[in-house]
Amino acid sequence: MDRLDAMQMFIRVAELGSFSAAALQLGVARSAVTRQVAALEAHLGTKLMARSTRRLSLTSAGTAYLE
């Protein structure tokens, strides 16, 4: 995992509120964005985003990390 790429992808997902929109803007597959954000979460040892089928929101750790 390239941590800087993962951080950039996390920022885009947080700003756009969607993995699909971030992937489209970055010109990569949605699965690549999902994997990078998951790898970043694993590296940090915490969940940065709360995901459901209809909604994506930042956790308190995600909000702090984004700042």
Residue frames as qw, qx, qy, qz and C-alpha x, y, z in Angstrom:
[[0.000, 0.889, 0.458, 0.000, 0.00, 0.00, 0.00],
 [0.339, 0.321, -0.031, 0.884, 1.25, 3.45, -0.88],
 [0.205, -0.545, -0.614, 0.533, 0.13, 5.38, 2.16],
 [0.030, 0.338, -0.059, -0.939, 0.01, 8.73, 0.36],
 [0.284, -0.109, -0.688, -0.658, -2.28, 7.30, -2.33],
 [0.332, -0.448, -0.825, 0.090, -4.47, 5.76, 0.35],
 [0.141, -0.483, -0.386, 0.774, -4.64, 9.07, 2.21],
 [0.143, 0.165, -0.337, -0.916, -5.56, 10.90, -1.00],
 [0.341, -0.257, -0.800, -0.421, -8.30, 8.39, -1.71],
 [0.275, -0.491, -0.719, 0.408, -9.62, 8.66, 1.84],
 [0.022, -0.380, -0.122, 0.917, -9.78, 12.46, 1.52],
 [0.254, 0.014, -0.550, -0.795, -11.66, 12.24, -1.80],
 [0.355, -0.378, -0.846, -0.124, -14.16, 9.73, -0.40],
 [0.221, -0.494, -0.558, 0.628, -14.71, 11.91, 2.67],
 [0.057, 0.303, -0.090, -0.947, -15.18, 15.06, 0.57],
 [0.366, 0.021, -0.593, -0.717, -17.48, 13.46, -2.00],
 [0.615, -0.100, 0.487, -0.612, -19.29, 11.11, 0.39],
 [0.920, 0.276, 0.114, -0.253, -19.02, 8.20, -2.02],
 [0.614, -0.317, 0.625, 0.362, -16.49, 5.55, -3.02],
 [0.606, 0.506, 0.547, 0.278, -17.92, 5.52, -6.55],
 [0.192, 0.977, 0.080, 0.048, -17.66, 9.29, -7.00],
 [0.379, -0.778, 0.443, 0.233, -14.11, 9.30, -5.64],
 [0.680, -0.031, 0.648, 0.342, -13.12, 6.46, -7.98],
 [0.501, 0.738, 0.399, 0.210, -14.63, 8.28, -10.96],
 [0.007, -0.994, 0.107, 0.031, -12.82, 11.51, -10.08],
 [0.441, -0.655, 0.575, 0.216, -9.50, 9.72, -9.50],
 [0.614, 0.527, -0.468, -0.356, -9.87, 7.59, -12.63],
 [0.062, 0.275, -0.951, 0.127, -9.56, 4.23, -10.87],
 [0.517, -0.295, -0.753, -0.279, -11.88, 1.31, -10.12],
 [0.558, -0.630, 0.038, -0.538, -14.16, 1.59, -7.09],
 [0.945, -0.257, -0.181, 0.094, -12.67, -1.62, -5.75],
 [0.619, 0.299, -0.271, 0.674, -9.20, -0.02, -5.76],
 [0.165, -0.589, 0.173, -0.772, -10.47, 2.88, -3.66],
 [0.820, -0.458, -0.077, -0.334, -12.21, 0.50, -1.27],
 [0.909, -0.032, -0.249, 0.333, -9.06, -1.61, -0.88],
 [0.393, 0.430, -0.267, 0.768, -6.82, 1.41, -0.28],
 [0.397, -0.586, 0.133, -0.694, -9.11, 2.89, 2.36],
 [0.925, -0.332, -0.127, -0.135, -9.44, -0.52, 4.05],
 [0.792, 0.151, -0.285, 0.519, -5.63, -0.88, 4.04],
 [0.082, 0.542, -0.243, 0.801, -5.29, 2.59, 5.58],
 [0.683, -0.527, 0.028, -0.505, -7.79, 1.65, 8.28],
 [0.958, -0.144, -0.203, 0.143, -5.87, -1.57, 8.97],
 [0.558, 0.365, -0.295, 0.684, -2.59, 0.34, 9.16],
 [0.159, -0.520, 0.229, -0.807, -4.09, 2.84, 11.64],
 [0.213, -0.117, -0.912, 0.330, -5.92, 0.14, 13.56],
 [0.219, 0.420, 0.527, -0.705, -9.26, 1.94, 13.53],
 [0.329, 0.599, 0.679, 0.269, -12.32, 2.43, 11.34],
 [0.138, -0.165, 0.073, 0.974, -12.35, 5.81, 9.60],
 [0.416, -0.009, -0.322, -0.850, -15.74, 5.43, 7.93],
 [0.473, 0.173, 0.767, -0.398, -19.05, 3.90, 8.87],
 [0.233, 0.148, -0.668, -0.691, -20.50, 2.23, 5.78],
 [0.558, 0.279, 0.693, -0.362, -23.96, 0.96, 5.01],
 [0.472, 0.359, 0.701, 0.397, -25.69, 0.15, 1.75],
 [0.168, 0.850, 0.420, 0.272, -27.16, 3.64, 1.51],
 [0.197, -0.971, 0.049, -0.126, -24.90, 5.84, 3.59],
 [0.740, 0.154, -0.278, 0.593, -21.30, 6.67, 4.29],
 [0.259, -0.933, 0.019, -0.248, -20.20, 8.76, 7.25],
 [0.396, 0.515, -0.587, 0.483, -16.97, 9.47, 9.03],
 [0.700, -0.492, -0.469, 0.220, -16.38, 8.03, 12.47],
 [0.313, -0.944, 0.055, 0.089, -14.94, 10.31, 15.15],
 [0.659, -0.376, 0.431, 0.489, -11.50, 8.86, 14.34],
 [0.533, 0.454, 0.502, 0.507, -12.11, 9.55, 10.65],
 [0.019, 0.965, 0.200, 0.172, -13.06, 13.14, 11.35],
 [0.485, -0.797, 0.248, 0.261, -9.93, 13.65, 13.45],
 [0.678, -0.092, 0.514, 0.518, -7.74, 12.00, 10.82],
 [0.416, 0.708, 0.426, 0.380, -9.24, 14.13, 8.05],
 [0.146, -0.989, -0.005, 0.018, -8.39, 17.30, 9.94]]
